[in-house]
Amino acid sequence: MKLQLALDLVDIPGAKEVVAEVADYIDIVEIGTPIVINEGLHAVKAIKDAFPQLTVLADLKIMDAGGYEVMKASEAGADMITVLGVSDDSTIRGAVEEARKSGKEVLVDLINVKDIKGRAAEVDALGAHYICVHSGYDHQAEGKNSFEDLQAIKSVVKQAKTAIAGGIKLDTLPEVIEAKPDLVIVGGGITGQVDKKAVAAEMKRLVSQS
Ligand SMILES: O=C(CO)[C@H](O)[C@H](O)COP(=O)(O)O
């Protein structure tokens, strides 16, 4: 099981500062959608250049032109790129085909998908590398999480790895780990803590046991 740090509410210097603090305890660093909106794909390049040992995920949440947008993120140094599960099959297919050309991976984010099980099975057949259940900030504000959705997709996904994101904290991590995702994505649960290093270290210890 791997741990991904999601960086959302920072600029490039702020992102570098946080990653430097926790780099020993994370497998993947996510350049979150708000950073890409504010800074562009330069943020992906800046973090890949500064931390070449880490896998870098560009959270572009692609909705159209999957092949082209994956190509641009790959050129900027992204190892993984996100595509929305609500997008058309052709968008996901294009993203996966483009990623395969350069050894990159596509994570399909099921945020706002209504038929989680059905879409997870379809996305799996389209060749996604990861399928992620995700309660975004707006759903978190309504008290929702994706723990049950994770169990649901695990019952249908055959080839992709599974991931979960959205409001995961140190105290809820054990419940997440019990459902055995391949990847746990944590943003505020690390970046919002005073001692980020200690929390990341403990999270890494917990996910490494599974
Ligand atoms: O993609 C995102 C929001 O759309 C976040 O990166 C993701 O939800 C993880 O952050 P947090 O743990 O703070 O919820």
The ligand as an SDF file (V2000), in Angstrom:
LIG
                    3D

 14 13  0  0  0  0  0  0  0  0999 V2000
   -8.3510   16.3360   -5.0880 O   0  0  0  0  0  0  0  0  0  0  0  0
   -8.5890   16.9090   -4.0540 C   0  0  0  0  0  0  0  0  0  0  0  0
   -9.7680   17.8020   -3.9210 C   0  0  0  0  0  0  0  0  0  0  0  0
  -10.5380   17.7740   -5.0900 O   0  0  0  0  0  0  0  0  0  0  0  0
   -7.6880   16.6820   -2.8630 C   0  0  0  0  0  0  0  0  0  0  0  0
   -6.3660   16.6820   -3.2830 O   0  0  0  0  0  0  0  0  0  0  0  0
   -7.9970   15.3680   -2.1890 C   0  0  0  0  0  0  0  0  0  0  0  0
   -9.3420   15.4120   -1.7170 O   0  0  0  0  0  0  0  0  0  0  0  0
   -7.0740   15.0680   -1.0110 C   0  0  0  0  0  0  0  0  0  0  0  0
   -7.0690   16.1410   -0.1070 O   0  0  0  0  0  0  0  0  0  0  0  0
   -7.7670   16.0450    1.3460 P   0  0  0  0  0  0  0  0  0  0  0  0
   -7.1350   14.8780    2.0540 O   0  0  0  0  0  0  0  0  0  0  0  0
   -7.4170   17.3800    1.9930 O   0  0  0  0  0  0  0  0  0  0  0  0
   -9.2310   15.8470    1.1160 O   0  0  0  0  0  0  0  0  0  0  0  0
  1  2  2  0
  2  3  1  0
  2  5  1  0
  3  4  1  0
  5  6  1  0
  5  7  1  0
  7  8  1  0
  7  9  1  0
  9 10  1  0
 10 11  1  0
 11 12  2  0
 11 13  1  0
 11 14  1  0
M  END
$$$$
